[in-house]
Amino acid sequence: MLAVAAALLSLGVADRSWGEPSDPGWDIWIAPYLWALSMEGDTAIGHREADVDVPFSDIVKDLNFGLMAFLDARKGKLGFFLNPILSRLQDEESVHGLDIDVTSDSVIVAAGAYYRVLETHFGSGDGSPSHRFIVEPYLGARWTYLRAKIDIGGIGDLDESVDWLDPIIGARMLMEFGPQWDLALAADLGGFGVGSDASWNVQALFGYRFKMGHRDAVLRFGYRALHEDYETGAGGSRFRWDVTQQGPILGLALRF
């Protein structure tokens, strides 16, 4: 269950503005989303090691609470993002007549700043309005927290947690294909021995732009993979998390 506790961690659905707002102030987007991921890798607690192979169906079955959202605010070329994710998974089992309740909490908060170093327009070749290509490098940090509580009826409980903070450096790009379609790409590296030994993240999201009432909206769908390699402690206090999480993403971004 500790492996399942991290199953909903992610960077989120990063959206780009697809036309400058009429207000020259802050351009703000909010995007709730779902990452239907599975996990593969290995983990270790103390002297015990185990393979991690958790399909999305198992995560949904045990999910008690989950929240995923991405917030983006930009003024001019400088912008900031915040990606809070919270989840709680619960499972009840009976082993040799003992009732065992397992609760797993996970939190990830990614935050940082980006700068629009490139925004170029190019023609479509048919006389329609030009398309855009945008590049935005970013710097930030990703905090990961995992907690597992095991309550064994009539005996007692165990409560363990671990957390780490990774610096991250990456870039995101946007390519418009037409008046409504675009492709958003993002990739970053993190850890560098400061938090985890190493981490990487890649995602590719198609976007369909439309109006929702009087607001600009973008429906995003695509695929994302996140790998984290973290280890701390030794002997009986050792903990290792060397896991790749990957799966499709679906999100809706709204401009405010």
N, C-alpha and C positions, 0 to 999 in steps of 0.2 A: 504493500500500500504506500510505502514511502516513495516508490518509483512512480506510482500513479499520481502522487501529490503534485508533481511538477508538470503534469500533462497539459495544463492550460496556460503555460507561460509563453509569452510571445512578445514581439515588437509592435504588433498592431497593423492596421490598414492605413498606411500613410497616403494621404490624398494631396493633390496639388490644385491650386487655383487654375481654372481654365478660362480666364478672362479677368481683367483687373476690376475690382469693385468700384462702384461709383463713389464711395466714401474713401478718401485718400488715407484714412487712418488704418487701424488694424484689420487684417483679413483673417477671419477666424472660421475654422472648420471643426466639427465634432462628428466622430464616426464610431458608432457601435458596430461590433463585428463578431463573427464566429470563426474559430480556427478548428477545423475537424481533423485533428492530428492523431498520429500514432507515434510510438516511441520504440527505438531500438538502441541497444548499447549494453553497457554493464555497470553495475554498482557494487559497492562494498561497504559493509558496516562491521567494524572490528575485524575479526579474522574470517568473516563469512563474505563470500563473493557470489554474485548471481547475475545471470543474463537478464536484460530488460527487453521484453517483447510484448508491448501493450497495444492492442488495437483500439480504434476509436469507439467501438461498440462497448468495450469494458469501461471506458472512461464515462460515457454517457450513463451507463447503468448505475454507477456509484455516485454520480454528481448530485450534490445536495444544494449547492449555490455556486453561481459563476457570474462574473462581470468582466467584460472586455470592452475597452473604449480607447480611441485615439483622439487627442486634441492637438490642433496645430494653429499657431498664431504668427502672422507675418506682417511686418510693416516695412515697406520698401524692399530691400534685398535681404534684410536680417529677419530670421524667424526662430521660433522655439517650438518644441514638441514635448508632450507628456503622454505616457502610455501606461496607465494603471491597470493591473489585472489581478483579480482575486478569485479564489475558488476554494470550495470545501467538498471533500468526498468522504462518504461514510459507507461502511460495510459491516454487516453482522453475520457471524458464522458460529457454528457449534462444532467444537473439536473435542472428541473423547468426553462428551458430556459437559464440557465447559463452554459457556457463552462468551464469545469474544467480540467486542465492539472496537472497530478501528476508525479513527477520524484523522483525515489528512488535510492540512491547510497549506495553501501555497499562495505566495504574493510575489509579483514582480512589478517594479516601477522603473520604467526607462524614461529618461529625460535628457534633453540636450538642446543645442543650438545649431542652426544651419545658415549658410550664406549662399545666395543665388549668384554664382560666378558666371553663369552663361544663360542667356535667353535669346534665342535667335529665331527668326521667322523665315519660312521658305514657302514658295508657291506650290500649289497642287498640280499645276500644269494644265488645268481646265478652266482657268479664269476665276475660280472660286476663292474666297478669302484664304490668306496664307495660314499654314500650320505653324506650330511652335515646337522647339526642342529646348528643354530646361535641364540644367545640371546644378545640384545643390550638395556640396560636401557638408558633413556634419560631425560634431564632436559631442560626446555625452557620456552617460553612465547607465548601467543596468544593474539593479539590485535584485537578487534572488533570495527568497526565504522559503524554506521547507520545514514543516512540522508534522510529526506523527504521534498520535496518542493511541495507546492500546489498553483497553480496559478489559481485564479478565475477571469475569464474575466470581466473587467469593475469594479472590486471591489478592487483587490490587491492580495497579495500572503503571504503565510506562509512558513517559512524555519526553520526547527528544526533538530538538530543532537544530537547524544549521542555516547560515546565511553567508552571502559574499557579495562584494561590490566590484563590478567589472568596468573599467574605462572602455569606451568604444569609439572607433573612428571609421567613418564610412562615407558613402555618397548615394544619392538617389537621383534618378533621371526620369523625365517625362517626355514621351513622343506622341504628338497628336496625329491621328490618321485621317481624321475628317471632322466635320462639325460636331459629332457626338462621341466618337470613339478615340481612346488613347491607350497607351501602354506605360505603366509605371514600374520601374525597376529600382531595387535597393539592395545594397550589400554592405556589410561591415565586419570588422575584425575587433576582438576584444580580449580582455583578460590580461595578457602580457605578463603573467606571473604576479600581478598586483592582487587580483581576486582569484579568478580561475587561472589555470595554466594557459588555457587558450579557449577562445570561442569564435564562432563565425555564424553569420546569418545571411541568407539570400532569399529574395522574393521577387516574383513577377506577377503583376496584377493588371488585368484589362479593366478599363473603365467605360461606362456608358453614362453620358451626361444628359440631364433632363431637368425640368422644372417640377418642384413639388410645392404646389401653391405658388407663393411669391418667392420662394427660396431656390437657389441653385442646389442641385443634388447630383451625386455621382454614385452609381451602383458599381462596386468593385468586386471582381472575382478572379482568383488565380491560385498560386501555389507558393508555399513558404517552407523553408527548412532552417532550423536552428540547432547548432551543436555547442555543447558546453562540456569542458573537461576540467573538473574541479576535484581537488583532494586536500584533506587536512587531517592532522592527528597521526598517530602511530599505534601499533598494537591493538589493544581492545578499544581504543578511542578513535580508530581510523574511520574516515568516511570518504568515499569516492563516488563521483557522479560523472560518468563518461557516456553521455547519451545524446543521440540525434533525435529531434522532434520534427516531424514533417507532415504536411497534409494540405488540403485545399482550404482557401479562405473565401468568405463571403461577407461583405460589409456595405453599409450605406453611409455616405458622408453628406452632411448638410452644412451649408454656409450661413454664418450668423453675422 
